[in-house]
Amino acid sequence: MAQKGAPKTGGRRPGGRNKRTIAADRFLDAGGLSSPAAQQFDPILQMELLAKKWLSRSAAEEKKEHPNPDTIDRYDEKALTALDKMAPYRKPKLATVKVGGDPENPLNLSGLSDSELAFLRRTVAKASGESDGD
C-alpha cells in the first residue's frame, strides 16, 4: 500500500481505453450506427427486402410436395402488408387537377368567327360526352 501523499503509480493511464470504449470501437468498425452504411439506411428498401423474403417463402412453400395453404396465405399477407406500405413511395398516386379559367382574365371568344365557335362547341360537347345538338 502506498504511503499517504506519495505519487500515484500503476493503473490505466488517463484517457486510456477500457472495456466499454474498446467494445464501442469494435461496434463502429463493424458498421455501427455512425457508419456510412447506417447513415444511408433506406426504410423503403428494407420493406422491399422484407416483401421479397415473404414472397420467396411463399413460393418455397408452394413448391413442396404437400404445401400448406394457410402458411402460403400467411406469407402472402405479410408480403402484401410490406408492399402496401411501400407502394406510395415507389409509385405515388396521381393528383387530381381541376382545370379552370383565370377569374381576373376571363376567356374572350369575341375574336372567333362563327365557324370557329361552332367547331369549339362541337369539340367541347364531344370531350364532355354530351350530344352536339346541331
N, C-alpha and C positions, 0 to 999 in steps of 0.2 A: 504494500500500500504506500502511495506517495505521501510525502510529508506535506503538511499544510503550508500553502504558499509556494510550493515547488511548481515549476512549469509543467504543463500537460505534455505527456508523451504517449505515443501509441494511438490506436484507434483509426478511424477513417478520416482522411483529410477533409477539410471544409470544402463543400461543393462536389465531393466525390459521389459516385453513383451507388445507390442502394438497390435492394431487390425490386422495389417499385419502379424506379427510373429505368432500370435495365429491362424490366418487362414492358414498360411503355415504349422504349426504343425498339424492342423486338416487334411490338404490335405495329408501330409506324413503318418499320422496314418491310413488314409483311403486307402492307397496304391498308393501314388503319384509316380512321375517319378523316385525317388530314391529307391523305394521299391523293394524287390527281385522279385516280380511279374512283375514289369515294366522292370526290367533289363533282365528278361528271356522272353521278348516279342518275339514271333515267327511269322514273317510275313507270312510264308508259311502256318502255322496253321490257321492264320486269313483268308487267301484266301480260305482255305478248308472250314472253317466255313461259309464264305460268299457263296460259291458254294452250300453248303448244305442248306443254308437258301433259296436261289433262287430255288433250286430243290424242296424243300418242298412246297414253294408257288405255283410252277407249278403243283405239284401233287394235292394240295388242290384245285386249280382251275379246274383241270381235273375231280375231284370228284363232282363238283357242278352239279346241275340239268341241267343248261344251261351254259356250260363252254364257255368262250370267247377264241377262238383260237389265237387271236392277243396277248392277255395277256399271254397265255401259251408260245407263241413264244418269247415274250419279256423276260419273266423269264428264259427261256431256254438259250437265248442268253447271258444274264448276267451270268448265271452259267457257260456257255461254256467259256466266257472270263476269268473268275477266274480260271477255270480248265486248260485252255490253258496256262496261265501264271505260274501255279503251277506245271504242269506236268514235265518240265525238271528237277525240283528239286527232285521230288519223283521218277521218272524213267528216269535217264539220257540216252541219245541216246548212242548206242554202237559206238565206234570209229572204223574206217576202218583201218585195219592193212595190210600192203603190205609185204609179205614175200619175203625176198631177201637174197642172199648169202653175205658172207663177202668178199669184194674185196681183202683184204690182205691175206686171207686164202681160196683160191678157192677150190671147191669140187674136190677131187681126186678120180676118179672112176677106176683107173688103177688096183686096187686090187680086183675088182669084176670079177667073172667068166662070161662066155658068157651066161649061163642060168640066172644068177642074173641080168645081164644087160638087157636081154630080158624081164624078169619079171618087172624090173624098167620101161622099155619103155612102156609096156602094162599098168602098173599102172598109169603112168603119162598121157598117152593117155586117159585112162578111166576117170581119175579125171578132165581132161580139156575138156571132151566131144568130143574128136576127135576120128575118127575111127583108129584102130590099124594098118592097112596096112599089117599085117602078114597074 
